[in-house]
Amino acid sequence: MLTQPSCELSDQPLPGTQHVQLDGDGYLFIRDRKKDMAIVGGYNVYPREIDEVLSAHPDVLEAAAIGVADAYRGEIVRAFVVARPGRHPTREALLADCAASPRQIQGSS
């Protein structure tokens, strides 16, 4: 759990976030994805599958992957990970775990 906010929210809606809810206590809940698939260099990539692989890692408490615009590939997938208390997963370890997944999820450098 974050002890310091990583960003500040205003009363203005977040762009493209019709599936996000801010409750009365100030907690932000992501209820659904705007898009279920990202097209990365011509390949269909499903961020939910990446969520599942990352969440299965023993050092990961929560994970969420999203597609973001990229000038070269059209889109890339960006993952956000919350580590389990006392654990410190590295980017390299998580990419290796994704590459070893039976789903053939490959990381980029």
N, C-alpha and C positions, 0 to 999 in steps of 0.2 A: 504494500500500500504506500502511496506517495505521502510523504510528510509535508512537502512543499508543493504548491500547485506548479505544474509545468507550463501553464499558460493562463491567461485571464480571459474570462468570457464576459461579453457585454449582453445587453438586452436584445441586440440584433440577432436574427437567425444566422446560424453558420451556413455558408454556401453549400448546397447539395446535401443537406443533412436532415431530410424529412424523416429519417429513421432514428433520430437521436432525441433523447428526452433528458431534461434537467429537472430533478425532483426538488421539493421544497427545502431539503437539507443541503442542496448544492452538489449532489452527486450526479455525474453524467452517465447515462446509460445508452449504449449503442444497441438498438433493437434489431436492426437488420442492415444489410448491405444495399447500397444504391445500385451496384452492379455485381453479378455473381461470377463474372468471367473477365479476365484481362487478356488482351491479345498482345503477346510479347514476341516481337520479331516474327509474326506470322503464326505463332503457336498459341493455342487456347490454353490458358492457365487459370485454374480455379483456386482462388485464395483460400477457400474453405478447406481444401485438401492440405494446404501448407499450414493452416491453423492446427489441423488435427495432428500432423507430424510433429510440429514444434511443441504442442501441448503434451505429447507423449514423452518428451524428453524428461528425465528425472529431475533436472535442475529448473524446469519451467513450471510456473504456477498458471499463467495465462498467456495466450498468444493471439494476435490478430494480424492478418495480412490484408493488404489493400493494393489495388492497381493504381499507379500514378503515371501521369504523362511523362514521356521520354522522347526527346527529339530524334534519337537514332532508332530505337526499337518500337516506337509508337506508345507503348506502355512498359513499365517494369513493375515488379511486385516489391513492395516494402513491407517488412514484418516488424511488429512491435511486440516485445516480450517483457513479461513481468517474471522476475526470478523468484524461486521459492526462498523463504527466509533463510539466510545463512549460505545461500548458494550463489555462485557467480559464473554463469555460463558465458563462454566466449563466443564471438561471432564465428570463429573458425570451427569450434566444436558443433555449433548448431548447423552450420552449412554442411559439415561432414555427416551429421545425422540425417539431414535431408537427402544428401546424395546417396546414402546407404539405404534409404527407404525403398520398399518394394514398389512405391509409386513412381520411382525414377525422378524425383524432384532434384533438379540441379541448381546450384548457386552460381552467381556470377561474381567476379572479383571487383 
